[in-house]
């Protein structure tokens, strides 16, 4: 289950980084329907964790130097410290039913 949650967060991170940079939307598409659907299906309680710029800077600072959406999102996915902190944040902010939904987005 934890692996599914990490994968779901990776897909969301890729979508988030693609959406956060307005220039990307005018270039070739860097986001996928799957990533956007995953973000829309994610419970709102997890948004504060996934969109936390503080977590990105503190636990995956090297990823902030990457401009391209998919590469930047992939960097966040490979950052064990960032993934751990986001997972811990979601476990604090979301109830058990909402947390299951975050983990089952990729199932």
C-alpha positions as CSV (number, residue, x, y, z in Angstrom):
1,X,0.0,0.0,0.0
2,X,2.8,2.4,0.9
3,X,4.4,1.9,-2.6
4,X,1.0,2.8,-4.2
5,X,0.8,5.9,-2.1
6,X,4.3,7.0,-3.2
7,X,3.5,6.3,-6.8
8,X,0.3,8.3,-6.5
9,X,2.2,11.2,-5.0
10,X,4.8,11.0,-7.8
11,X,2.1,11.2,-10.5
12,X,0.5,14.2,-8.6
13,X,3.9,15.9,-8.2
14,X,4.5,15.6,-12.0
15,X,1.1,17.1,-12.6
16,X,1.6,19.8,-10.0
17,X,5.0,20.9,-11.4
18,X,3.5,21.0,-14.9
19,X,0.5,23.1,-13.8
20,X,2.6,25.4,-11.6
21,X,4.7,26.8,-14.4
22,X,2.4,28.8,-16.8
23,X,5.0,28.7,-19.6
24,X,4.8,25.0,-19.7
25,X,1.1,25.1,-20.8
26,X,2.1,27.0,-23.9
27,X,4.9,24.7,-24.9
28,X,4.5,21.1,-25.8
29,X,2.3,19.4,-23.2
30,X,4.2,18.2,-20.1
31,X,1.3,17.0,-18.1
32,X,-0.9,14.0,-18.7
33,X,-4.6,13.3,-18.2
34,X,-3.6,10.7,-15.7
35,X,-1.7,13.2,-13.6
36,X,-4.5,15.8,-13.7
37,X,-7.1,13.2,-12.9
38,X,-5.0,12.0,-10.0
39,X,-4.8,15.6,-8.6
40,X,-8.5,16.0,-9.0
41,X,-9.2,12.7,-7.3
42,X,-6.8,13.5,-4.4
43,X,-8.7,14.4,-1.2
44,X,-8.3,18.1,-0.3
45,X,-6.7,17.3,3.0
46,X,-3.6,16.1,1.1
47,X,-3.2,19.3,-1.0
48,X,-1.4,21.2,1.8
49,X,1.2,18.4,1.9
50,X,1.6,17.9,-1.8
51,X,1.7,21.7,-2.7
52,X,4.0,22.7,0.2
53,X,6.8,24.8,-1.2
54,X,8.5,24.5,2.2
55,X,8.7,20.7,1.9
56,X,10.0,21.0,-1.7
57,X,12.8,23.5,-0.6
58,X,13.8,21.7,2.6
59,X,13.7,18.1,1.4
60,X,14.1,18.2,-2.3
61,X,15.9,21.5,-2.9
62,X,18.0,20.1,-5.8
63,X,14.7,19.5,-7.8
64,X,13.9,23.2,-7.7
65,X,16.7,23.9,-10.2
66,X,15.0,21.7,-12.8
67,X,12.6,23.6,-15.1
68,X,10.9,21.0,-17.1
69,X,7.7,19.6,-15.6
70,X,8.2,15.8,-16.0
71,X,11.9,15.9,-15.0
72,X,11.1,18.1,-12.0
73,X,8.3,15.8,-10.9
74,X,10.5,12.7,-11.4
75,X,13.1,14.3,-9.2
76,X,10.6,14.8,-6.4
77,X,9.6,11.2,-6.8
78,X,13.2,10.0,-6.4
79,X,13.7,12.1,-3.3
80,X,13.2,9.7,-0.4
81,X,13.2,12.4,2.2
82,X,10.6,14.5,0.4
83,X,8.4,11.4,-0.2
84,X,8.7,10.4,3.5
85,X,7.8,13.9,4.7
86,X,4.8,14.2,2.4
87,X,3.6,10.8,3.4
88,X,3.9,11.7,7.1
89,X,2.0,15.0,6.5
90,X,-0.8,13.2,4.7
91,X,-1.1,10.7,7.6
92,X,-1.5,13.7,10.0
93,X,-3.9,15.8,7.9
94,X,-6.2,13.1,6.4
95,X,-8.5,10.6,8.1
96,X,-8.2,6.9,7.4
97,X,-10.8,6.9,4.6
98,X,-9.2,9.8,2.9
99,X,-5.7,8.3,3.3
100,X,-7.0,5.1,1.6
101,X,-8.2,7.1,-1.3
102,X,-4.8,8.8,-1.7
103,X,-3.2,5.3,-1.7
104,X,-5.7,3.7,-4.1
105,X,-5.6,6.3,-6.8
106,X,-3.2,4.2,-8.8
107,X,-5.0,0.9,-8.3
